[in-house]
Amino acid sequence: MWEVQLLLVSDLHYALPQFDWVLEQAPGFEAVVLAGDHLDIASLVPLETQIVAVRTYLRKLAEVTELIVCSGNHDLTGRNAHGEKSAPWVESGVDRATVDWQTLDRGDVRVTVCPWWDGPITRSDVERQLARDATNRPRTWIWIYHYPPDELPVSWIGSRHIGDADLNAWIDRHQPELVLTGHIHDSPFRDGGSWLARSRHTWVVNAGHTAGPIPAHAIVDTGTGEASWWSPYGRDEQKLWGPVDS
């Protein structure tokens, strides 16, 4: 078993002090997951400049920990072979990082990193990616996917759910142990919302987004099955599963 404490953050949106914090914390974790929206399309800083800065952080992070990175909707700066929007700067990756479309196998843990899809052909490609990685799956399967599933507290904005129904269907079909997401900033801070939800066998985590130098974040220990969440507005802990030797 890959017994690892991983740090999950998402939706940093080019907040460099938050990237600084992640870089400072990274040596204390066996893995860091950045679950999309690294750039900010509303920023006055050109996206090309943002990419240079963020990729510098990614390289530094990959030097000190296992780095896992997926794209989000703010990260789409090009088009793929299908003519659909994509994040080529994420797909091209950095040394020693696991990025969009890639799979990381460590002991009894598999991590599948899915891109943000922006059209039906890429959606089908993601579906095939998950079906491929379902073959000979190990004890624990973790998905990294920016968009949380629909109709769960992790996609609640206070008045309705805004989630990816396709992800619900894929979770029902494959039943991974853990899905690490982002995208819906306010879910942990709304009545009826949460940073954590369960869909049958699968736990889904969305740490949310907050301003300030320390981002909202979650920590998951794959060995003990313990998860914790921190934000400026609250903290929580949850047991997801028992110790690996139980």
Order of alpha helices (4+ residues) and beta strands (2+ residues): beta-alpha-beta-alpha-beta-beta-beta-alpha-beta-beta-beta-alpha-beta-alpha-beta-beta-beta-beta-beta-beta
